[in-house]
Amino acid sequence: MSDIRLAIVEDDPLVRENLEIYFEQPPETQVVFSAGSLEDFLELAHIHTGVNTVLLDIGLPGMSGLQGIRPIREKYPNADIIILSAYEDSDKVFKALCAGAVSYLTKRSDLATIKDAVQIVHRGGSYMSPGIARKVIDHFAPTKNDKDQTLTARQEQIVQGLVDGLSYKMIADKYLISVETVRDHIKKIYKKLQVNSKAEVIRIRLEGKI
């Protein structure tokens, strides 16, 4: 019996046929069956046992690949689900991974790369196309605390003026600048602190966060 027992869910007949032919060549892989929709896949799953790897498209007629991850896992609880999709947006990537997919490849991947991914997954690893991997890393990376988020000395003075209850004109008179300059600094302060009101600036200052 082959180590990798593969099922394919892909609605494009040409893509599906190419995958079937390619994966039948290595002796360690057997394509158990393939289907053009999840509805057909779930029907065929009743008569095919032992599937341990599923190549799954997302954009399918009827039930989508994302919707199908759960019923596939119910049919084959020990199978690894590898997404092979044209979609690369973060929303679909994270929905697929959260639903139980262990890898995500784009359809721009060549057949050799797809085979490598299947083998890596079968050995207990995971595989992401480079662009997908970057999305995952960026999602979990800590928020950058860039230097331009730090208030300038003048902006600090203006924030303190707001805390002291001074109007824009009073702040301008105190620091010998124009009211328009004060307004410009206020806009930059809002952007740096990611707030939308004077009250939020005052709250952040009183909480000691700036």
WOBEL-V481058 format. One record per backbone hydrogen bond with DSSP energy under -0.5 kcal/mol. CO is the residue of the C=O (numbers start at 0). NH is the residue of the N-H. E is the energy in kcal/mol with one decimal. If there is no record, write none. Layout:
CO & NH & E
CO & NH & E
This chain:
2 & 4 & -0.7
3 & 5 & -0.7
3 & 29 & -2.9
4 & 51 & -2.2
4 & 52 & -1.6
5 & 31 & -2.6
5 & 32 & -0.9
6 & 54 & -2.7
7 & 9 & -0.5
7 & 34 & -2.4
8 & 56 & -2.0
10 & 12 & -0.8
11 & 15 & -2.8
12 & 16 & -2.5
13 & 17 & -2.4
14 & 18 & -2.3
15 & 19 & -2.4
16 & 20 & -2.7
17 & 21 & -2.4
18 & 22 & -2.6
19 & 23 & -1.1
20 & 24 & -0.6
21 & 24 & -1.0
21 & 25 & -0.7
25 & 28 & -1.5
27 & 3 & -3.0
29 & 5 & -2.9
29 & 31 & -0.9
32 & 7 & -1.6
34 & 9 & -2.4
36 & 40 & -2.2
37 & 41 & -2.9
38 & 42 & -1.5
39 & 43 & -2.5
40 & 44 & -2.1
42 & 45 & -1.0
43 & 46 & -1.5
43 & 47 & -0.9
46 & 48 & -0.5
51 & 79 & -2.4
52 & 6 & -2.2
53 & 55 & -0.7
53 & 81 & -3.3
54 & 8 & -2.9
55 & 83 & -2.7
57 & 59 & -1.9
57 & 64 & -2.5
63 & 67 & -1.5
64 & 68 & -0.8
65 & 68 & -0.7
66 & 70 & -0.6
67 & 71 & -2.2
68 & 72 & -2.2
69 & 73 & -1.8
70 & 74 & -1.9
71 & 75 & -3.1
75 & 78 & -1.9
79 & 53 & -2.9
79 & 81 & -0.6
80 & 82 & -0.5
80 & 101 & -2.5
80 & 102 & -1.1
81 & 55 & -3.1
82 & 104 & -3.2
84 & 106 & -1.5
88 & 92 & -1.9
89 & 93 & -2.7
90 & 94 & -2.0
91 & 95 & -2.3
92 & 96 & -2.3
93 & 97 & -2.6
94 & 98 & -1.7
95 & 99 & -0.8
95 & 100 & -2.4
96 & 99 & -0.6
102 & 82 & -2.5
103 & 128 & -2.0
104 & 84 & -2.4
105 & 108 & -1.9
109 & 113 & -2.1
110 & 114 & -2.5
111 & 115 & -2.4
112 & 116 & -2.4
113 & 117 & -2.4
114 & 118 & -2.4
115 & 119 & -2.7
116 & 120 & -2.6
117 & 121 & -2.2
118 & 122 & -1.5
119 & 124 & -2.6
120 & 123 & -1.9
126 & 103 & -1.5
128 & 131 & -0.6
128 & 132 & -2.8
129 & 133 & -2.0
130 & 134 & -1.4
131 & 135 & -2.1
132 & 136 & -2.5
133 & 137 & -2.8
134 & 138 & -1.9
135 & 139 & -1.6
136 & 140 & -1.2
143 & 145 & -0.9
145 & 148 & -1.7
146 & 149 & -2.0
151 & 155 & -2.4
152 & 156 & -1.9
153 & 157 & -2.2
154 & 158 & -2.5
155 & 159 & -2.3
156 & 160 & -2.1
157 & 161 & -2.1
158 & 162 & -2.3
159 & 163 & -2.1
160 & 165 & -2.7
161 & 164 & -1.4
166 & 170 & -2.4
167 & 171 & -2.4
168 & 172 & -2.7
169 & 173 & -2.2
170 & 174 & -1.9
171 & 175 & -0.5
171 & 176 & -2.4
172 & 175 & -0.6
177 & 181 & -1.8
178 & 182 & -2.6
179 & 183 & -2.3
180 & 184 & -2.3
181 & 185 & -2.4
182 & 186 & -2.2
183 & 187 & -1.8
184 & 188 & -2.5
185 & 189 & -2.6
186 & 190 & -2.1
187 & 191 & -2.5
188 & 192 & -2.6
189 & 193 & -1.0
189 & 194 & -2.1
196 & 200 & -1.5
197 & 201 & -2.5
198 & 202 & -2.4
199 & 203 & -2.5
200 & 204 & -2.1
201 & 205 & -2.6
202 & 206 & -1.9
203 & 208 & -2.3
203 & 209 & -0.6
204 & 207 & -1.3
